[in-house]
């Protein structure tokens, strides 16, 4: 039998860790990741010639439970310089005193990039999955995938890690769920919050007059979180500085379909009202996160669900676990464990 072909849809944390863990468990497997954009999902880092700003996830909070369960992953990322301890002050953070925070000095997308490189898998960027169907050549069933730009390929197994509403909107998925009404209903119950992120870059050097690196803002209808990205990665940074602003969820919901330029202008005005000492940014960038964090996970947070076994089709990601780094990693671990028990991919 030839080496199994596996497609992973979505090159975020869950997708990249799935590729890494699967390739290490089954080195002969051919693993291809389909990614609709050029960046790393919700770990997107905006880069320019002289700066970079994390637009999505800002830092990682490690609980004692996952410190042990995911020790091998944390150790590897720390040894490789992908992660380092968060040394700054996070004002207004609500967490256990036993939790530890980490940052990615090279940007949060460096975690995904590392996993992809270490796995040796192929990544098809700018390849948005449009349709999937079951193909049967009389000997073995496979899943055939078709992208929006017409690219077609068949795989022995497919793992979909994109947000659940996007997965359900794929042509062919609802047909596969027709005979599984309870599974379909549970999938439709998974909901996400929305946010806007605005990156502000300041060319001029100035002394930041606050002790915190990141701050959760209370009582503001527009702004929920701000972070000095330059200070987060380098506590001794004297400039130039970059500031990341996350909107509140209610603000994002109210303005979700507005032009981003207008939303960007509004949020910049609001953050300058909040911190009157801020100079005028030299450039800014606004990003709409329609699916930011999971508000309601899949019932029982199983880590993944199996849509079909012949051929294997699995849904995974933070929608099936906790909406954080460890939730994504745990989903990947459980996905590979499930695949290992399926005959076509017996590890």
Protein Blocks (a to p, Z undefined) as FASTA:
>chain_A
ZZdddddehjafklmmmmmmmmmmmmmbccddddfblbehjlbccddfkbccdfkbfbdc
ddfklmmmmmmmmmmmmmnomaccdfbdcehiacdfkbccdddfkojklmmmmmmmmnop
acdehiacfbdcdddehlaccdddddfkopacddfbdcdfbdfklmmmpghjlmmmmmmm
mlmmmmmmpccddddddddddfbacddfbfbfbdcdehiakbmbdcdfklmmmmmbgbdc
dddddddfklmmmmmmgcfklmmmmmmmmmmmmmmmbccdfbdcddddfblcdfbdcehi
lopacfbfbdcdddedjklmccdfklmmmmmmmmmmmmmmpmkloZZ
